Amino acid sequence: MSGDISPSDGSWLDAPARPGGERDQGAAVRRPDRGEPSIVRVVATTLRLWWRRRVLRLDDGDPVGAVRWSVLAAVMVIVFAAGGVAIAAGGSAPAPAPRKPVPRPPSAAQLLTDSNEQSASAWVQAQVDSGALLGCDPAMCGYLQDAGIPAANDVMFTRGAAVPGSAAFVLSTPLLRAQSGSSLAAGAPEVAARFGTGQERVDVLVTSSGSAATFLQAVSEAQHASARLGKSLARNKRLHAGATARHAMTTGMVDHRLLVVLKRMLAAHPVSVASFGDASLDASWHAQLRSMTVGGLVHHVGRRRVSYVHAELSLVRGLKPPYTAAVRQVTRAHGGTALVIQVPLRNSF
């Protein structure tokens, strides 16, 4: 269908309208009836009539004069000009915001370091004295706080800080080793626990005011003191322990504080020691065992059931420093009740 619905000279506006939308016979010869008019023709006729009657104020038989054609052209120019101004004023898109740089994903080495740091922080929270000051770089200090260690316990080492400072233990990370150099090895010579290997490892170091030889001498003296007390307890008829547990007691492998707790328990009633444990992980010296599992807490005397569980819990929870210990109740494989008593790792050197 052709889109041209009127002559190019504008005679479509001059043709008078008749009822039914037909033009005057003098203006245009009526074409044969071809059925219903198209939608384009209907719309064009409606616009033509509206423009003649509402804008040009002409009767249906009046021609469009030159003045009115000038007015029409001026109106069209103004309309198109106003539209162009509006588009220029409000249609321009705002300048795009600068793109933020996409952070680089962590390397495999960084992921391994982060994993070792988290493992070390969990171990410190469970094993190290809750009042000890811990030296750490800012990221490691954050992991310690995430594990539940108060921020007041952290001695944060930034670049240029003196290491180990007032810390009793230092968590040696790749970043801290790179920053501190030889001062870290000199001030914290011994490893209490190690997590990972190679450059990505994290070491829990014990600080010392003396040399490594002085530190090891103090360790040896503590072991001799534990051995003396252990041999004395091994002769106590109230103690029930296997060969492995007795060997640990008599050779100084058990922490002296734990043996003191055992001595107080034996003073009250018979004690069955199932095992000793909690040696430090990959320690650089013969670290002593700091936990013991005590069973045989329930006895039957005739028809009467006797339990020492609550008495032992009260005893351990009432201990004063330096003998304070953590205790938890567990169920053994055969169904009996046992207590696991643990003293924390302390720096007494």
C-alpha positions in Angstrom: 0.0 0.0 0.0 1.4 3.4 -0.9 2.0 5.8 2.1 1.2 8.9 -0.1 -2.4 9.7 0.6 -2.6 13.3 -0.7 -1.2 15.5 -3.5 2.1 17.2 -2.9 0.7 20.7 -3.4 -1.4 20.6 -0.3 -4.7 20.3 -2.0 -5.8 17.8 0.6 -6.3 20.6 3.0 -8.3 22.7 0.5 -10.8 19.9 -0.4 -14.0 20.5 1.5 -15.3 17.7 3.5 -18.7 16.2 3.0 -20.7 14.0 5.3 -19.2 10.5 5.1 -15.7 11.9 4.5 -16.1 12.4 0.7 -14.4 15.3 -1.2 -16.2 17.7 -3.5 -16.5 16.5 -7.1 -14.8 19.7 -8.3 -11.7 19.1 -6.3 -11.2 15.4 -7.0 -12.9 12.8 -9.0 -14.5 10.1 -6.8 -12.8 6.8 -7.3 -14.8 3.6 -7.6 -15.8 2.0 -4.3 -13.1 -0.4 -3.3 -14.5 -1.5 0.0 -13.7 -0.3 3.5 -11.0 2.5 3.7 -7.7 1.5 5.2 -6.7 2.6 8.7 -4.1 5.0 7.2 -6.7 6.8 5.2 -9.1 7.1 8.1 -6.4 8.6 10.3 -5.3 11.0 7.6 -8.8 12.2 7.1 -9.4 12.7 10.8 -6.1 14.8 11.1 -7.0 16.8 8.1 -10.4 17.8 9.4 -9.1 18.6 12.9 -6.3 20.8 11.4 -8.8 22.8 9.2 -11.4 23.3 11.9 -9.3 23.7 15.1 -6.1 25.3 13.9 -6.8 27.1 10.6 -10.4 28.0 11.6 -11.7 27.3 8.1 -15.1 26.2 6.9 -15.2 22.9 5.0 -15.5 24.7 1.6 -12.8 27.5 2.2 -9.4 27.2 0.6 -6.1 27.4 2.6 -4.5 30.8 2.0 -0.8 31.7 1.8 -0.9 33.3 5.2 -2.2 30.3 6.9 0.4 28.2 5.1 3.1 30.5 6.5 1.7 30.2 10.0 1.7 26.4 9.6 5.3 26.3 8.5 6.3 28.6 11.4 4.5 26.4 14.0 6.2 23.3 12.6 9.6 25.0 12.8 9.0 26.0 16.4 7.8 22.6 17.4 10.8 20.8 15.9 13.2 23.4 17.4 11.7 23.0 20.9 12.0 19.2 20.6 15.6 19.5 19.7 16.4 21.8 22.7 14.6 19.4 25.0 16.6 16.5 23.7 19.8 18.5 24.0 19.0 19.6 27.6 17.6 16.4 29.1 18.5 13.6 26.8 22.2 13.5 27.3 23.3 10.5 29.3 25.4 11.2 32.5 29.0 10.4 32.3 29.6 6.8 33.4 31.1 6.3 36.9 34.7 5.2 36.9 35.1 1.5 37.1 36.5 0.1 40.3 39.6 -2.0 39.9 38.8 -5.7 40.3 40.8 -7.2 43.1 43.2 -9.9 42.1 42.3 -13.4 43.5 44.6 -14.7 46.2 47.4 -17.0 45.1 47.7 -20.6 46.2 50.5 -19.6 48.6 48.3 -16.9 50.2 45.4 -19.3 50.7 47.8 -21.8 52.3 49.2 -19.2 54.6 45.7 -18.0 55.6 44.7 -21.6 56.4 47.8 -22.1 58.6 47.1 -18.8 60.4 43.6 -19.9 61.2 44.8 -23.3 62.5 47.4 -21.6 64.6 44.9 -19.2 66.1 42.5 -22.0 67.0 45.3 -24.0 68.7 46.5 -21.0 70.7 43.0 -20.3 71.9 42.7 -23.9 73.2 46.2 -24.5 74.5 47.9 -21.3 75.5 47.5 -19.6 78.9 44.5 -17.1 78.5 46.5 -14.3 80.1 49.6 -14.6 77.9 50.6 -11.8 75.7 50.8 -12.8 72.0 52.9 -11.1 69.4 51.4 -11.0 65.9 51.2 -9.1 62.7 47.9 -7.2 62.0 46.4 -10.0 60.0 47.4 -12.7 62.5 46.0 -10.6 65.4 42.7 -10.5 63.5 42.6 -14.3 63.3 43.4 -14.6 67.0 40.5 -12.2 67.9 38.2 -14.2 65.6 39.1 -17.3 67.6 37.9 -15.6 70.8 41.2 -14.2 72.2 40.8 -10.7 73.6 42.5 -7.9 71.7 44.1 -6.8 74.9 46.3 -10.0 74.7 47.7 -9.0 71.3 51.0 -7.3 70.9 50.7 -6.1 67.3 53.9 -5.8 65.4 53.8 -3.3 62.6 56.8 -2.6 60.3 59.8 -1.4 62.3 58.4 -2.6 65.7 60.7 -4.2 68.2 60.3 -8.0 68.2 59.4 -9.8 70.5 58.8 -6.8 72.8 56.6 -7.8 75.8 55.1 -10.9 74.2 55.4 -14.3 75.9 54.6 -16.0 72.6 55.1 -14.9 69.0 53.1 -16.2 66.0 55.7 -16.2 63.3 54.0 -15.7 59.9 55.7 -15.2 56.5 55.0 -11.5 56.8 56.4 -11.1 60.3 59.5 -13.1 59.4 60.1 -10.8 56.4 59.7 -7.7 58.5 61.7 -8.7 61.6 64.6 -10.6 60.1 67.1 -12.0 62.6 65.6 -10.2 65.7 62.7 -12.7 65.7 64.9 -15.7 65.9 67.1 -14.1 68.6 64.2 -13.1 70.8 62.0 -16.2 70.3 64.3 -19.1 69.7 62.1 -22.1 70.3 59.0 -23.5 68.6 56.1 -24.6 70.7 53.9 -25.6 67.7 54.1 -25.5 64.0 51.4 -25.4 61.3 52.3 -26.1 57.7 55.7 -26.3 56.1 57.9 -24.1 53.9 57.5 -20.4 53.5 53.8 -20.5 54.2 54.1 -22.1 57.7 53.1 -20.5 60.9 55.2 -21.1 64.1 54.1 -20.5 67.7 57.4 -19.3 69.2 58.3 -19.1 72.9 60.2 -15.9 73.8 63.2 -16.0 76.1 65.3 -13.3 77.7 68.4 -15.5 77.4 70.0 -17.7 74.8 68.7 -20.9 73.3 71.1 -22.8 75.6 69.7 -21.0 78.7 66.2 -21.9 77.6 67.0 -25.6 77.2 68.7 -25.6 80.5 65.5 -24.3 82.2 63.5 -27.0 80.3 65.8 -29.7 81.7 65.4 -28.5 85.2 61.6 -28.5 84.9 61.7 -32.1 83.7 63.8 -33.2 86.6 61.4 -31.6 89.0 58.5 -33.4 87.4 60.3 -36.7 87.4 60.9 -36.5 91.2 57.2 -35.8 91.9 56.1 -38.4 89.4 58.1 -41.1 91.0 56.6 -40.3 94.3 53.0 -40.4 93.0 53.7 -43.7 91.2 54.3 -45.4 94.6 50.9 -44.2 95.8 48.6 -47.3 96.3 45.5 -45.2 95.4 46.9 -44.6 91.8 45.7 -47.0 89.1 47.7 -46.4 85.9 49.1 -48.5 83.1 52.8 -48.9 82.2 52.7 -46.1 79.6 51.2 -43.6 82.0 53.6 -44.5 84.8 56.6 -44.2 82.4 55.6 -40.7 81.5 55.2 -39.7 85.1 58.6 -41.1 86.2 60.7 -39.7 83.4 59.6 -36.1 83.6 57.4 -36.1 80.6 54.3 -34.8 82.5 53.9 -31.1 83.3 54.6 -30.5 87.0 51.3 -28.6 87.5 49.3 -31.6 86.2 51.1 -33.8 88.7 50.2 -31.4 91.5 46.5 -31.7 90.5 46.8 -35.5 90.5 48.4 -35.4 94.0 45.4 -33.5 95.4 43.0 -35.9 93.8 44.8 -38.9 95.3 44.6 -37.3 98.7 40.8 -37.6 98.5 40.2 -41.0 96.9 41.6 -43.6 94.4 42.3 -42.3 90.9 42.5 -44.2 87.7 44.7 -42.4 85.1 43.9 -43.7 81.6 46.5 -41.6 79.7 48.5 -38.4 79.4 48.5 -36.2 76.3 48.4 -32.8 74.6 52.1 -32.6 73.6 52.8 -29.5 71.6 52.8 -30.0 67.8 56.3 -30.3 66.4 57.9 -28.5 69.4 61.7 -27.9 69.1 62.3 -29.3 72.6 60.9 -32.2 74.6 57.6 -30.5 75.5 55.8 -31.9 78.5 52.4 -33.5 78.4 49.7 -31.1 79.7 46.5 -33.2 79.9 45.4 -36.4 81.6 42.3 -38.5 81.2 40.9 -39.8 84.5 38.5 -42.7 84.6 37.1 -45.1 87.2 35.1 -42.3 88.8 32.0 -44.4 89.5 32.2 -47.4 91.8 29.7 -49.8 93.3 30.1 -50.7 97.0 27.6 -53.5 97.5 24.4 -52.2 96.1 25.4 -48.6 96.6 26.7 -46.5 93.6 29.5 -44.1 94.5 30.5 -41.4 92.0 33.5 -39.0 92.3 32.5 -37.0 89.2 31.1 -33.9 90.9 33.8 -34.0 93.6 36.5 -34.0 90.9 34.9 -31.2 88.9 34.6 -29.0 92.0 38.3 -29.7 92.9 39.6 -28.8 89.5 37.4 -25.7 89.1 38.5 -24.4 92.4 42.3 -24.5 91.7 44.2 -21.3 91.9 47.1 -20.1 89.7 49.5 -21.4 88.7 47.6 -24.7 88.9 44.4 -23.6 87.2 43.2 -26.1 84.6 40.4 -26.7 82.2 38.2 -29.8 82.6 35.5 -31.4 80.5 33.4 -34.5 81.0 33.5 -37.2 78.3 31.9 -40.6 77.7 34.4 -43.3 77.0 34.1 -46.0 74.4 32.9 -48.7 76.9 30.3 -46.3 78.2 32.0 -45.1 81.4 32.4 -41.4 82.4 35.8 -39.8 82.3 37.3 -36.3 82.9 39.9 -34.7 80.7 42.0 -32.2 82.7 44.3 -29.9 80.9 46.8 -27.2 82.1 47.6 -24.4 79.6 50.9 -23.8 77.9 52.8 -21.2 79.8 56.0 -19.4 79.3 57.9 -19.7 82.5 61.3 -19.2 81.0 
